[in-house]
Amino acid sequence: MKAIGFKTSLPISESESFIEFETEKPTPKGHELLVKVKAVSVNPADFKIRQNSAKNTALDQPKIIGWDAVGIVEEVGSAATLFKRGDEVFYAGDLGKQGSNAEYQLVDERIVGKKPTRLSSEAAAAMPLTALTAWEILIDRLRLSKERDQNKSILIIGGAGGVGSIAIQIAKKVLGLKVIATASRRETIDWTKKMGADIVVNHKNLVEEVRNAGHQYVDYIVDFVDVTFYWDGMAELIKPQGHIGSISDNANAIALGKLKRKSVTFSWELMFTRAIFQTEDMIRQHEILNQVADLLDEGTLQSTLTETLQGLTADNFKLAHKRLESGATIGKVVIKF
């Protein structure tokens, strides 16, 4: 099969930052599915891993990354019961296995969902990783529910990015929260409003902006950008007994003591945790993706696709990574094979 990968961590401008190569098509075992991939999307996790996983070394075999895919099940392992040959699926995959930037991929069926029937392959490929991340941080980590939290306030830091775009929709359209999202450029402000944000504030003056918008405190905060940079602002804005969640990497230690006086809860979210540790509730991701597929099909949620590149080529992955590394992308970039 054809695949795209790299042997060493290089700047995306370098000719061999991605290379095209041929490798053996894998065979599924146990709960695995062999999926013929039709489209993938690119996430910040992709370029971070490309930049760091083969520093100052040359791998014997190219590393295949990619953690979003839509495709068709071609074979199933002996223990697989959730899908059959010919099923259309979407998923975000597992850090411990070969990624999706190839013609075929193995993936555990317990972290796979049915593809939304009304969406194109590229529109569906934009959704798995970000939707799982947003759903898990809001519902599994912060434990929000429409019955208990409707009309409460949530501040979403990074509203125009891939995770922020779907988190706004889930918070507003599924949970009924009042959504305050951060954005600073005209196009990102317009996008976050399109996603459903009630209020858009500039992240550069976060505390002042939120308070000028009429909120002394907010009930919940989720950070999708930089937990270290925004920590003091979040600690100031969170309501006593509130809850903060983050997916971002902390470059420096964060001062959890700032939350003590308010009895505030803090939670990390990593979408890959269930697959990495083969948790007892690993199948929860299958269930979440099926719920997201239903919500996309009924129109409650919308795809966050903003750009599609055509073809399984090294040049397309270089271009997609360059877009993400700029930090100025809105929504999701997808590559259709």
N, C-alpha and C positions, 0 to 999 in steps of 0.2 A: 504494500500500500504506500501511497504518497503521504509524506508528513513534512511539517515545518518545525524546525527546532534550532538549537544553538549548541556549540561546544564550549564556548567561553563567554563570560559576561563582558559585552562590549557596548559602547555608546550606540544608540540606535542609528546614528549617521554612518556607522561603519558597514562596509559591504557584507560582512559575515555576522552581523548582529542577529540575523536569521538566515538559515540556509534551507534549501529544499533537498530532500533525500528519500530513498526508498527503504522500507523496513518490513518485517514480517507482520502479516495480519494476525492479531491475537485470537485465542480461543477462549470462550467463556467457561467458567467453572462455578460451582455452587450457586450463589445468588446473583452472579454476574449476567449482564446483558452485553452482547456485541451489537453496537449501534453503528449504522452507516450514517455518518455525520452530514447534515445538509447546510447548516449555518452555525456560526459561533459569534459570541460578542467578546469584547475586550474590557477588562476591569483593571483598576489600579493594582490589584494583586498580581496581575500578569507582569507588568513592567517592573514592579518591585522584586519579584522573584527572578526575572531575567537579569536584572542589574546585580543581584547578590548571590545567586546560587552557584556560579562558576567563576568567582573572582580569582584572578592570579593562577588559573589552572586551565587545562584543556581536557574535557571529558572524552573518554574513549568512544562513547556513543552520544549522538546529539540528544539533548533533553527536549522533550515535547511538553509544552505548557498549554494552558487554556482551561478556563473553568466556567464555561457556559456553552451549552450546545442544544441543538434541535436535530433530531434524526429519526431513522426508522430502525426498529429492532430486526436484526438479521438472524441472530442465534440467541438461545437462552441457555444458562447453566442448569445443571441437574436439580438444583434446589429452588430455582426460580418459579414463582407462582403468580406474580402480579401482572406480568406482561407475556405476550406471545409474539412470534415472528410476524412482522408486518405492522405492528403497533407504532404509531407516531408518538414520540416522547420528547420531553425537555428536562434539563437537569443542570446542576452546577458542578457535580463531580467531587473528587477527593484529592487533597494535596499529596497523598501517598501513592497515587497511581498516575500513569501516563495521562497527559492532558488531552484536550479536545481538538487541538490544531493538527488534525490528521483525517484521512478518509474514514477510518474506523476507530472506535474507542470502546474499551471495557468499562462498565460502570455497575455498581451494586444497585439492584432494582429498588432497594429500600430508600434510596435517595433520589429516585426518579419519579416524575409525574407525567400524566397524560398531556400531550401538547394541546393547547387551546385550539379548538376546531375552526374558529372563525378568524384566526390570525394567520398571516403568512409565516413561513419559516423564519424569515429575518426578524419580523416583529416579535415572534415568540422567543427567539434566541436572545433578545435583549433583556429578558426578564428573570431567569431562574436565580442567579446569585444575588442580585439586588433585592428581589422580592423575598427570598428566604431570609436574607439579612434583616430587612426591614420588619418582616413579620415576627422573626424571632426576638428582635430587640424590643419591639412594642408589646408583643403578646406573651412571649415566653419569659423574657427577662423582666420587663417593667410590669408584666401581668395586667395589662390594660384590658378592659372590656367595655362594650357600649352600655351595658346595663348599669355599671357602676361609675363610669367616667365620662359619659356623654356631656358635652359642653364645658368640660375642664380644659385648661390651656396646656399646650405643648409647644416648646421652642425647638425647632429643627435647624441645627447648624450645618449648612451645606445643602441648601434646598434644591439647587439646580443640578447637582451631580446625579450619578446613576442611582445610588441608594436613596438620596434625598428625594428624588423625583417620585419614587414609588412609596416611600415612607409618608410623604405628604398625602398621597391618595388614600393609603390605608388608614392613616390617622383621621382624615376628614370623612371619607366615604364609607368606611367600614366601622370605625369606632366612634364617629360623631364628635371628635374633639374640635376645639378652636385652635387652628394652626397658625403659629407665627414661624416664618421661615427666613433664613438669611440669604441675601443676594445683593450684589452691588452694581452690576452692569445693567443697562437697559434691557438687553436681551435675556439675561438671567432673571431679572425681576419679572418680566413678562412670562417667562417659562414657568416660574414657581407659582404665579397666579393662575396660569392655565392648568397646572397640576391640582390646584384647589386650595392654595394657601389663603387664609383670611387676611393676614397682615404680612408684609415683607419688610424686613429691617436690614440695615447695613451692618455687616459683621465687624466693620472697622471701629465702630463705636457701640458695641453690643449693649452694654448696660443702659446707656443713655437712650439709645434707639428704642429698646423694649419699653422703657419707662415712659418715654414720650408717646409711645403708642397706647398708653393707658394701663400697663401691667407693671405694678410694683414688684410682684413675684409671679412666677409661672409654676403650674403644678408638676410639670414634667419637662425634662430636657434630654434630647439625644444629640450626640456629637458625631458627625461623619467627616470631620476635617482634621482637627489637631487638638487632642484633649489637653495637652500641656499648655498650649497657647491660650485656650479659652477657659482654663480651669478657674481662675479667679473670678471671671465674669459669670460663669455658671454657678459657682458657690454663692455669689452675691444675689443672683436672680432666682435661684430655686426657692420654692415655698417651703417653710418649715414642714417636716415630715414628707417632703417630696422625694422624687426618684430621678436620678441621672443615669444615662446609659451612654456608652461610647464604643465605637468600632476602631478608632484610630490608634496608631502606635504612639506610645509615650516616649519621647526622646529623653526626657528626664523624669525623675520621680515626681509623682503628684502628691500634693499635701492633703491626704484624706482627712486630716484633723480639722480642716476648714469646714467640714460638713457636720462635725459633732454637735455643735451648739443647736443646730436646726434638726438634729436626728434624721439626716438625709441618707437615703440608700444609694449606693453606686453599684452599677453592674457593667461588666464587660460583655461584649458579644463577638463571637467568631463563628461564622457560618460553618466552618469546617470541623468544629469540635466533635459533632456527633459521628462523623465518618472517621476522624483520626482515632478516636477512642472506642469505636464500635459500641456506642452507648446502648443501654437497654431500650431506649426510646428512639433509636436511629430511624425507624420507619416514620417517625413524625415528619421528616422532610418530604417523604412521599405524600403524606396527608396534606401538608401545607401547599405543596405544588399543585395538587389536585384542586384544593380550594381556590388557589390563585387562578388556575385555568378556568374554573367556573365563573369567577368574578370577571375575568377578561372576556369570556364568551358572552356574558350577559351585559357587558358594557359598564359595569360598576367601576372597574379599573381599566386603564388604557396603557398600551405599550409605550415605553419611554425611548423607543428607537428614534434617532435623529439623523443617522448617516449609514448608508449601506455601501460596502465595497464588494466588487464581484471577482471571485476567484480565489482558489487555494494556492496563493503565491507568497513567497518571502517578501516581495515588495509591498503587498497589501498589509502584512503584519507589521512591517516597518512603519508604514504610514499610520496605521491605527495606533501603534505605541507612541509615535511622535505626537499624535493628537492628544493622547492622554497625558503624556509627560509635560505638555504645555500648561496643564492645570486650568485650561480655559474651555474644556469641553462641556457641552450641555447634553443631558440625557446619555444615550448609549450609541457606540459605534459597533456595527455588525459586519462580519465578512460572510458572504454567501458563497458556497462552493458550486 
